[in-house]
Amino acid sequence: MGDPRYVFGMDFIDMYKNEIGASEPQQDFYDRHHLYAIRTDIVVAAICPEWFKLIETSKENMRKFLARFPNGIGDFEDGIAL
């Protein structure tokens, strides 16, 4: 999802956002996309051992979220990132 190995690259994701629109909260659209990608990478690594390297990719992406939101859920108020 967004990664070149997936059918739906970032061009598609951007087109979807422009044509369909982003769900609320709109400012979290790409964050949701990245969370879905982490989930997908973990599932793929779990069922296809040859893709185990995706676990490291997922960890890197999780670290990016932790850097942006060091207090985890505490960085959100009423479901919106502060």
ZAKEBA-229138 format. One line per 4 residues: their letters; for each residue z, x, y of N, C-alpha, C, CB. Coordinates in Angstrom, 3 decimals, m for minus. Atoms other than C-alpha are relative to their C-alpha. Glycine has a CB too. Example, Ala and Ser with C-alpha at 12.3 -4.5 7.8 and 13.67 -1.06 7.14 Angstrom:
# residues 2
as = 0.000:0.890:m1.190:7.800:12.300:m4.500:0.000:0.900:1.200:1.246:m0.992:0.027  m0.060:m0.820:m1.190:7.140:13.670:m1.060:0.730:m0.770:1.090:m1.415:0.414:0.462 $
END
This chain:
# residues 82
mgdp = 0.000:0.837:m1.168:0.000:0.000:0.000:0.000:0.883:1.232:1.202:m0.953:m0.003  0.135:m0.886:m1.135:m1.318:1.940:2.897:m0.366:1.409:m0.415:1.267:0.015:0.792  0.304:m1.317:0.529:m1.545:5.075:0.785:m1.436:m0.018:m0.521:1.010:0.408:m1.124  1.402:m0.013:0.441:m5.105:6.181:m0.042:m0.217:m0.376:m1.474:m0.571:1.360:0.237 $
ryvf = 0.200:0.322:1.420:m4.501:5.639:m3.774:m0.017:m1.509:m0.262:1.096:0.650:m0.838  m0.010:1.440:0.163:m4.101:1.884:m3.221:m1.245:m0.626:0.603:1.245:m0.595:0.630  1.164:0.723:m0.501:m6.934:m0.586:m2.672:0.231:m0.441:1.438:m0.310:m1.215:m0.890  m0.325:0.477:m1.335:m5.150:m1.942:0.397:0.504:1.161:0.849:1.051:m1.131:m0.060 $
gmdf = m0.369:m1.103:m0.876:m5.180:0.961:2.848:0.532:m0.517:1.325:m1.193:0.919:0.235  m0.564:0.392:m1.288:m3.734:0.978:6.341:m0.985:m0.795:0.849:0.450:1.227:0.759  0.984:0.803:m0.736:m7.010:m0.376:7.754:0.147:m1.468:m0.367:m1.440:0.485:m0.296  m0.181:1.378:0.450:m6.502:m3.485:5.636:1.310:m0.576:0.538:m0.023:m0.072:m1.537 $
idmy = m1.309:0.452:m0.472:m2.822:m3.733:6.590:m0.078:m0.349:1.487:1.082:1.087:m0.250  0.146:0.256:m1.434:m3.693:m3.466:10.291:m0.852:m1.248:0.257:m0.628:1.220:0.697  0.853:1.175:m0.149:m6.480:m6.043:9.926:0.784:m1.269:m0.351:m1.258:0.126:m0.894  m0.837:1.140:0.392:m4.077:m8.394:8.115:0.933:m0.380:1.150:0.822:0.333:m1.278 $
knei = m0.942:0.265:m1.095:m1.549:m8.037:10.932:m0.708:m0.653:1.184:0.684:1.304:0.449  0.745:0.553:m1.132:m4.206:m8.751:13.566:m0.535:m1.402:m0.280:m1.149:0.918:0.358  0.610:1.292:0.332:m5.811:m11.693:11.731:1.033:m1.070:m0.362:m0.969:0.173:m1.150  m0.989:0.958:0.508:m2.808:m13.361:10.051:1.244:m0.009:0.885:0.387:0.339:m1.456 $
gase = m1.200:m0.133:m0.812:m0.009:m12.066:12.213:1.165:0.504:m0.833:0.354:m1.331:0.650  m1.183:m0.543:0.665:3.324:m10.503:11.396:1.097:m1.053:m0.021:0.492:1.288:0.707  m1.167:0.880:0.094:6.300:m12.497:10.174:1.086:0.516:0.929:0.523:m0.088:m1.463  m1.150:m0.401:m0.827:9.452:m12.479:12.250:0.990:0.784:m0.849:0.694:m1.241:0.635 $
pqqd = 0.204:m0.591:m1.308:10.891:m10.161:13.241:m1.247:0.890:m0.018:1.243:0.806:0.429  1.290:m0.683:m0.027:7.452:m8.839:14.169:0.124:1.512:0.131:m0.829:m0.529:1.131  m0.137:m1.440:m0.203:8.704:m5.426:15.242:0.355:0.744:m1.290:1.057:0.272:1.052  m0.335:m0.629:1.287:9.801:m4.777:11.645:m1.149:m0.048:m1.001:1.215:m0.675:m0.601 $
fydr = 1.138:0.163:0.910:6.324:m5.411:10.170:m0.266:1.260:m0.819:m1.248:m0.373:0.787  0.336:m1.235:0.721:5.568:m1.781:9.290:1.189:0.508:m0.821:m0.455:1.088:0.989  m1.166:m0.370:0.807:9.132:m1.139:8.124:0.004:m0.780:m1.312:1.309:m0.258:0.783  0.074:0.802:1.234:8.759:m4.010:5.643:m1.083:0.546:m0.910:m0.274:m1.491:0.321 $
hhly = 1.111:m0.568:0.775:5.444:m2.558:4.553:0.452:1.266:m0.732:m1.204:0.315:0.925  m0.473:m1.241:0.629:7.086:0.816:3.888:1.041:m0.273:m1.088:0.591:0.935:1.059  m0.957:0.365:1.054:9.924:m0.820:1.933:m0.721:m0.509:m1.238:0.982:m1.065:0.509  0.781:0.486:1.142:7.375:m2.628:m0.253:m0.649:1.183:m0.728:m1.085:m1.015:0.467 $
airt = 0.632:m1.172:0.606:5.622:0.703:m0.821:1.013:0.794:m0.830:m0.619:0.899:1.088  m1.041:m0.696:0.765:8.901:2.343:m1.904:0.244:m0.721:m1.310:1.314:0.099:0.810  m0.220:0.791:1.219:9.522:m0.482:m4.354:m1.157:0.180:m0.987:0.170:m1.495:0.351  1.170:m0.120:0.872:5.976:m0.277:m5.718:m0.061:1.379:m0.640:m1.288:m0.271:0.786 $
divv = 0.031:m1.360:0.553:6.156:3.507:m6.132:1.046:0.180:m1.094:0.226:1.031:1.109  m1.043:m0.117:1.022:9.435:3.240:m8.065:m0.412:m0.736:m1.276:1.341:m0.558:0.529  0.448:0.764:1.175:7.999:0.558:m10.369:m1.106:0.756:m0.727:m0.498:m1.411:0.416  1.101:m0.745:0.628:4.817:2.575:m10.987:0.545:1.221:m0.737:m1.046:0.436:1.061 $
aaic = m0.583:m1.174:0.652:6.870:5.699:m11.749:0.779:m0.379:m1.254:0.911:0.743:0.970  m0.785:0.438:1.164:9.056:3.702:m14.147:m0.880:m0.362:m1.185:0.865:m1.193:0.370  0.842:0.444:1.128:6.175:2.314:m16.192:m1.102:0.990:m0.358:m0.625:m1.336:0.323  1.029:m1.011:0.250:3.780:5.275:m15.925:0.604:1.382:0.225:m1.246:m0.219:0.921 $
pewf = m0.691:m1.282:m0.160:5.627:8.545:m16.582:m0.835:1.084:0.683:0.435:0.495:m1.340  0.843:m1.014:m0.646:2.639:10.559:m15.371:0.056:m0.088:1.531:m1.447:m0.149:m0.472  m0.148:0.187:m1.447:3.370:9.180:m11.875:1.445:0.221:0.452:m0.463:m1.405:0.402  m1.402:m0.238:m0.324:6.995:10.360:m11.874:0.183:0.629:1.386:0.624:0.893:m1.053 $
klie = m0.094:m0.634:m1.327:6.264:12.370:m8.699:0.203:m1.026:1.111:m1.262:0.819:0.284  m0.204:1.046:m1.004:6.346:9.033:m6.850:1.479:m0.225:0.307:m0.628:m1.301:m0.471  m1.436:0.097:m0.267:10.126:9.103:m7.198:0.355:0.886:1.191:0.828:0.406:m1.254  m0.259:m0.902:m1.126:10.177:12.093:m4.843:m0.577:m0.568:1.293:m0.593:1.392:m0.276 $
tske = 0.603:0.640:m1.173:7.816:10.288:m2.461:0.909:m1.113:0.507:m1.405:m0.560:m0.337  m0.904:1.090:m0.377:10.169:7.297:m2.513:1.263:0.541:0.658:0.368:m0.842:m1.227  m1.200:m0.609:m0.589:13.163:9.522:m1.807:m0.275:0.478:1.422:0.489:1.176:m0.866  0.361:m0.468:m1.339:11.365:11.083:1.168:m0.080:m1.172:0.971:m1.340:0.759:m0.032 $
nmrk = 0.124:1.181:m0.853:10.542:7.640:2.547:1.364:m0.634:0.276:m0.932:m1.025:m0.649  m1.352:0.520:m0.216:14.137:6.503:2.046:0.753:0.867:1.009:0.776:m0.063:m1.335  m0.653:m0.900:m0.960:15.347:9.575:3.943:m0.467:m0.297:1.422:m0.288:1.474:m0.355  0.515:0.360:m1.329:13.083:8.567:6.854:0.722:m1.241:0.527:m1.533:m0.251:m0.055 $
flar = m0.736:1.191:m0.416:14.756:5.152:6.919:1.441:0.341:0.364:m0.027:m1.055:m1.107  m1.385:m0.394:m0.299:18.198:6.752:6.790:0.094:0.742:1.320:0.562:0.872:m1.120  0.000:m0.709:m1.280:17.280:8.985:9.723:m0.136:m0.988:1.158:m1.143:1.038:0.046  0.191:1.004:m1.058:16.143:5.967:11.749:1.176:m0.954:0.100:m1.276:m0.791:m0.247 $
fpng = m1.105:0.959:0.052:19.054:3.760:10.666:1.194:0.631:m0.712:m0.435:m1.308:m0.717  m1.078:m0.732:0.676:21.981:6.109:9.909:1.187:m0.873:m0.403:0.486:1.102:0.889  m1.102:0.903:0.348:24.449:3.185:9.811:m0.429:m1.086:m0.975:0.565:m0.638:1.252  0.486:0.992:0.961:22.345:1.267:7.291:m0.058:m1.383:0.618:0.887:m0.022:m1.239 $
igdf = 0.019:1.384:m0.468:22.800:m2.481:7.694:0.766:m0.161:1.307:0.586:m0.922:m1.062  m0.739:0.044:m1.247:25.187:m1.729:10.556:m0.882:0.177:1.225:1.056:1.047:m0.008  0.943:m0.163:m1.110:22.139:m0.903:12.697:m0.765:m1.272:0.307:m0.974:1.108:m0.307  0.690:1.267:m0.200:21.029:m4.524:12.519:0.986:m1.044:0.525:m0.659:m0.480:m1.318 $
edgi = m0.798:1.091:m0.518:22.325:m7.520:14.397:m0.835:m1.270:m0.114:0.449:0.266:1.479  0.741:1.245:0.234:21.251:m11.010:13.346:m1.359:0.262:m0.629:m0.179:m0.761:1.306  1.247:m0.295:0.692:18.572:m9.435:11.148:m1.007:0.788:0.812:m0.622:m1.255:m0.432  0.915:m0.739:m0.872:17.007:m7.471:14.039:0.548:1.414:0.184:m0.177:m0.721:1.385 $
al = m0.422:m1.385:m0.217:17.095:m3.686:14.311:0.367:0.196:1.462:m1.116:0.994:m0.419  m0.461:m0.256:m1.376:19.043:m2.561:17.379:m0.722:1.184:0.598:1.512:0.244:0.033 $
END
